Amino acid sequence: MAKNYKDFSYFESRPDVVKIFDDLEAYHDWCRFELQPFNPADLYRKDSPTYQSYLHSKKPRRPWVDRGDRKPYQGKNPRYNNNGQNFSR
């Protein structure tokens, strides 16, 4: 007797395959927006310059970079833990 494949979804039972296709789609979108050459064989290849640029763009950034602000000026010799005191007594 033939198995009914309409009730069976291959992708529901294989999340690793879904992750590959999601990563490939994200990499393709990044290549389109950045005008980089898209090669699906470069996915997960760390020696590819295009994929290295893609990974670099996905790294988490510092909070002031995400807002578009400049890094706050800390002076020549910043004091990080002065408890709100600007001078010594």
ZATOR-438208 format. One record per residue: residue number from 0; z, y, x of N, C-alpha, C in turn; residue in three letters. Coordinates in pm, whole numbers. Example, Ala and Ser with C-alpha at 12.3 -4.5 7.8 and 13.67 -1.06 7.14 Angstrom:
SITE|num|nup|nnorth|neast|caup|canorth|caeast|cup|cnorth|ceast|residuo
SITE|0|780|-569|1319|780|-450|1230|780|-330|1320|ALA
SITE|1|708|-225|1285|714|-106|1367|787|3|1290|SER
This chain:
SITE|num|nup|nnorth|neast|caup|canorth|caeast|cup|cnorth|ceast|residuo
SITE|0|0|-117|84|0|0|0|0|125|89|MET
SITE|1|-76|223|51|-89|345|129|35|433|113|ALA
SITE|2|70|499|221|186|588|218|145|725|163|LYS
SITE|3|230|784|83|201|914|25|240|1022|126|ASN
SITE|4|141|1085|188|166|1185|291|183|1326|235|TYR
SITE|5|162|1343|107|177|1476|48|324|1518|43|LYS
SITE|6|413|1421|33|556|1453|28|618|1463|167|ASP
SITE|7|543|1430|271|596|1428|407|540|1545|485|PHE
SITE|8|626|1627|539|583|1739|621|613|1709|767|SER
SITE|9|510|1708|847|525|1677|989|611|1782|1059|TYR
SITE|10|591|1908|1024|660|2016|1095|807|2028|1059|PHE
SITE|11|846|1978|943|988|1981|908|1068|1883|994|GLU
SITE|12|1004|1776|1035|1075|1677|1116|1060|1702|1265|SER
SITE|13|979|1801|1306|956|1830|1447|978|1978|1479|ARG
SITE|14|1104|2022|1495|1127|2164|1525|1078|2205|1663|PRO
SITE|15|1064|2110|1756|1013|2144|1889|866|2186|1883|ASP
SITE|16|789|2124|1795|648|2162|1779|639|2300|1715|VAL
SITE|17|726|2326|1619|728|2457|1553|762|2566|1654|VAL
SITE|18|857|2539|1746|894|2637|1847|776|2668|1939|LYS
SITE|19|698|2567|1976|582|2590|2063|481|2680|1994|ILE
SITE|20|453|2652|1867|356|2736|1795|409|2877|1773|PHE
SITE|21|539|2893|1748|596|3027|1734|588|3104|1864|ASP
SITE|22|619|3037|1976|609|3103|2106|465|3140|2139|ASP
SITE|23|372|3051|2105|231|3080|2130|183|3199|2048|LEU
SITE|24|228|3208|1924|189|3320|1840|250|3451|1891|GLU
SITE|25|375|3447|1936|438|3568|1990|369|3612|2119|ALA
SITE|26|332|3515|2204|261|3547|2329|123|3605|2298|TYR
SITE|27|55|3552|2198|-76|3603|2159|-66|3745|2107|HIS
SITE|28|35|3773|2025|54|3909|1974|83|4006|2087|ASP
SITE|29|167|3964|2184|198|4052|2297|72|4082|2377|TRP
SITE|30|-12|3980|2400|-136|4002|2474|-229|4097|2400|CYS
SITE|31|-234|4088|2268|-319|4178|2191|-271|4322|2201|ARG
SITE|32|-140|4343|2189|-87|4480|2190|-89|4541|2329|PHE
SITE|33|-72|4461|2432|-69|4512|2569|-206|4507|2636|GLU
SITE|34|-309|4460|2563|-447|4448|2613|-453|4362|2740|LEU
SITE|35|-380|4253|2738|-380|4157|2848|-471|4041|2810|GLN
SITE|36|-528|3973|2909|-611|3856|2877|-524|3742|2825|PRO
SITE|37|-565|3682|2715|-487|3575|2654|-547|3441|2694|PHE
SITE|38|-463|3355|2749|-501|3219|2782|-389|3129|2732|ASN
SITE|39|-414|3044|2633|-306|2960|2581|-248|2865|2685|PRO
SITE|40|-323|2834|2789|-273|2745|2894|-165|2812|2978|ALA
SITE|41|-154|2944|2971|-53|3016|3049|85|3012|2985|ASP
SITE|42|96|2963|2863|226|2957|2797|318|2864|2875|LEU
SITE|43|437|2913|2908|541|2843|2985|504|2823|3131|TYR
SITE|44|400|2889|3180|366|2882|3323|425|3003|3392|ARG
SITE|45|526|2981|3474|596|3092|3539|512|3156|3651|LYS
SITE|46|409|3088|3700|329|3145|3808|214|3232|3756|ASP
SITE|47|196|3240|3626|91|3324|3569|141|3469|3562|SER
SITE|48|65|3564|3616|111|3705|3612|123|3760|3469|PRO
SITE|49|35|3717|3381|42|3764|3243|167|3713|3174|THR
SITE|50|199|3586|3195|319|3531|3133|446|3588|3195|TYR
SITE|51|442|3620|3324|556|3686|3389|580|3822|3326|GLN
SITE|52|475|3896|3299|489|4027|3234|545|4011|3093|SER
SITE|53|500|3908|3024|551|3882|2889|700|3851|2894|TYR
SITE|54|742|3767|2987|885|3734|2998|967|3856|3036|LEU
SITE|55|912|3941|3123|983|4061|3164|1001|4157|3045|HIS
SITE|56|903|4161|2957|914|4251|2842|1013|4198|2738|SER
SITE|57|1044|4070|2741|1136|4012|2644|1281|4008|2692|LYS
SITE|58|1306|4050|2816|1443|4049|2867|1526|4154|2793|LYS
SITE|59|1654|4128|2772|1739|4230|2709|1752|4352|2799|PRO
SITE|60|1759|4466|2737|1763|4591|2814|1899|4658|2801|ARG
SITE|61|1920|4756|2884|2044|4832|2878|2044|4918|2751|ARG
SITE|62|2161|4949|2697|2165|5018|2567|2097|5154|2567|PRO
SITE|63|2103|5229|2675|2041|5361|2673|1890|5351|2680|TRP
SITE|64|1836|5240|2729|1692|5222|2734|1640|5186|2595|VAL
SITE|65|1716|5108|2519|1673|5068|2386|1661|5189|2292|ASP
SITE|66|1749|5288|2308|1742|5407|2222|1639|5507|2272|ARG
SITE|67|1588|5488|2394|1493|5582|2450|1561|5694|2527|GLY
SITE|68|1694|5689|2539|1765|5793|2612|1755|5769|2762|ASP
SITE|69|1787|5872|2835|1797|5857|2979|1934|5803|3014|ARG
SITE|70|1945|5747|3132|2074|5700|3179|2164|5822|3198|LYS
SITE|71|2287|5816|3150|2374|5933|3164|2402|5963|3311|PRO
SITE|72|2405|6092|3341|2429|6134|3479|2574|6108|3516|TYR
SITE|73|2595|6037|3625|2729|6002|3668|2775|6084|3787|GLN
SITE|74|2692|6172|3838|2730|6251|3955|2705|6174|4083|GLY
SITE|75|2740|6237|4197|2715|6173|4325|2807|6055|4345|LYS
SITE|76|2935|6069|4318|3034|5962|4333|3107|5947|4201|ASN
SITE|77|3054|5867|4110|3118|5857|3977|3250|5783|3983|PRO
SITE|78|3343|5829|3898|3472|5760|3882|3467|5690|3747|ARG
SITE|79|3468|5560|3749|3450|5486|3626|3578|5471|3547|TYR
SITE|80|3693|5458|3612|3819|5435|3542|3919|5545|3576|ASN
SITE|81|3894|5664|3523|3987|5774|3550|4074|5807|3429|ASN
SITE|82|4064|5728|3323|4147|5743|3202|4139|5883|3143|ASN
SITE|83|4022|5941|3142|4003|6070|3079|4046|6189|3162|GLY
SITE|84|4089|6168|3285|4131|6278|3373|4013|6318|3459|GLN
SITE|85|3989|6448|3465|3878|6497|3545|3922|6540|3684|ASN
SITE|86|4050|6550|3707|4100|6587|3839|4232|6519|3863|PHE
SITE|87|4274|6513|3988|4400|6448|4018|4512|6552|4021|SER
SITE|88|4635|6512|3991|4749|6604|3988|4846|6571|4096|ARG
